Amino acid sequence: MAAFSSLTDRLSQAFTHLRSKGKLTETDIDGTIREIRRALLDADVSLDVVRSFTGRIRERALGEEVSKALNPAQQVVSIVYDELTDILGAGVDRPLNFAKNPPTVIMLAGLQGAGKTTLAGKLGYWLKDAGHTPLLVAADLQRPNAVTQLQVVGERAEVPVYAPEPGVQTSGSELATPGQVTGDPVKVAADSIRVAKDKLYDVVIIDTAGRLGVDQELMEQARNIRDAVHPDEILFVIDAMIGQDAVATAKAFDQGVDFTGVVLSKLDGDARGGAALSVASVTGKPILFDSNGEGLKDFEVFHPDRMASRILDMGDILTLIEQAQRQFDEEEARKAAGKMSEGSFGLDDFLEQLQQVRKLGSFKSILGMIPGMAQHRKELEQFDEKEVDRTQAIIQSMTPQERRDPSIIDGSRRARIAYGAGTTVSAVNGLLQRFEQAAKMMKRMTNGSRSIPGMGGMGAGGGKKGKKGKKGRKGSRSGNPMKREAEEKALRERLSGKGKSSGGSAFAKRPETPQMPEGLPDLPPNLGGGLGGLFGGR
């Protein structure tokens, strides 16, 4: 989500000076809002949106919900999160409108270069994965080689393409005449509906032509296609890097074709991403999907609250869990967890888990969904995805016995493995050392609190006998009546079998750990921790 990286950094800095204050003055709040305003304007968010957004924040921040809060700084962040979710389209989080009688017709509209053709393939792939039978329609007969591009994208997504007209074709240094059109795009779109009904395709995705700018000819063609096919959804595809032009372009398409939803493309770009924060608020139309890469899987349903959470560096654990549930085999994950707790998790098991994790996407995108990762952005940007390939090559150069029991790998074996993987012996040594450390950490995590440092030592086998132990027992009763009552209650519960019997003092402070919301499934063990250390992390 590189499009919001600058905005995330600026907003984080705006909240930094609030955290050290137990009570916020009007001056503190005004200073924070001034920084938020600058951050949004620098991100190319529409001026009208910025004014209304910061106005609502100031009104709420000066109210009772902040003045009476135990932690005013956190309350201000909560207000910003609520308002950010609102301008991204809170309350309009919905799926596609499917027709009662198939096929469902989806028309894509937008400027040239917004990514409509690539998005058609991604949407087709997403629908096919959801159990639908989509058909892509090449109705862009103007842009050079647009039909060919859609056919290539459709082949990659394994989704059929209806392309009766070749469109404008160029090769080599040949140039196309501006505005040139071959064939009738309206007829192609209308005929595709009959084809879909005959061949039982339940979704039709029509890729239409665009222009470098909004003009009457573009809108006339889009309206003619709309009137010919009567689409159930008209999706306006907008480049997240478009900047201040986003509002004018969105308004023009809304008036021209009355689109029903928005798709944000190129969220992985390094521009400022203000379009996303302006379109939904200005047009009142929901953002349904976002696209953040060139791969077919770099496409997801847009959730306003989750996007707001990412922008504020609060992570997106829900999306990470959903992706993991789709990609991971539950039985295999359970077996892996068992091996971790037993200490028998070998390199062959790790290789299998690594291949499953890679199905979720790049490691950068996965780590980007974890809260607080904005402060480690430099490390993330410097992470080389090819390091994963090198790790995989090293493991695949080992024999099955070496993968199961890395302890047998001596000097000569390491040299052979390095030669087979096309790397150095030091790289093999580094992987083995990091795997040993990660394996120990994963075993501690799966064994529960008994192996977590700082949990006390009075459990079975945990305490040391001697003078210090006797002294501790002798002075165990507190002079504080309330604390002594709590100690005696805990002791009674422990003796009656109601208390926790795991190691550690009943009154020892335990390290606080973030709690997941109730009802959410656990992450697979390979996402729970430990794997990051295998690529040079600590």
Order of alpha helices (4+ residues) and beta strands (2+ residues): alpha-alpha-alpha-alpha-alpha-beta-alpha-beta-alpha-beta-alpha-beta-alpha-beta-alpha-beta-alpha-beta-beta-alpha-alpha-alpha-alpha-alpha-alpha-alpha-alpha-alpha-alpha-alpha-alpha
